[in-house]
Amino acid sequence: MIISSRLRPLTSLQHPLLHPIHEICCHGDKVIVIQPLMEAGSLRDSLHKVSPMLDWADKYGAKGKIEMKKEDIAKCGRSILEAVEFLYSHGFPPLGHIQTGNIFKTPGGYMLGGYENTALGYRSRFHDMCLEYGGNNIDIIMLGTLGMYSMMLTDRNAAYKLSP
């Protein structure tokens, strides 16, 4: 199948800051991406203090104690920038899928997932808005949004400090 041969190179991408893809299978018009289970869940799960095994609607409707240390925000940002730089150096177009649900905390730092969505042709729900306001800099906008989100969770007065 055409999509399978186009996606096969994803399984050979090796980088400590990328959530690895072990296998890609096609079944009819469906694509199955096999990756290791991140038992701790995503950064979003961690921020919301929820189990990664809960249904999406149940997880993020709940309000948990949300906090992230400034050092962790910086480490996360650097890890994601390095992962994106690696993908760009291997011919990836802008991703548009950088958000807390595609970032995983590991013992050594943070890891980016969701990059296979770009190869599959999926666009982020924010894609059109980012292109309208930021041109082709969708990943810069997504990283900035991630940084602002994290900063506002860490410092509840951040939005007030940033307003004119």
Buried (B, 14 or more C-beta within 10 A) or exposed (E): EEBEEEBEEBBEBEBEBBBBBEEBEBEEEEBEBEBEEBEBBBBBBBBBEBEBEBEEEEBBEEEEEBEBEEEBBEBBBEBBBBBBEBBEEEEBEBBBBBBBBBBBBEEEBBBBBBBBBBBEEEBBEBBEEBBEEBEEBBBBBBBBBBBEBBBBBBEEEBEEEEEE
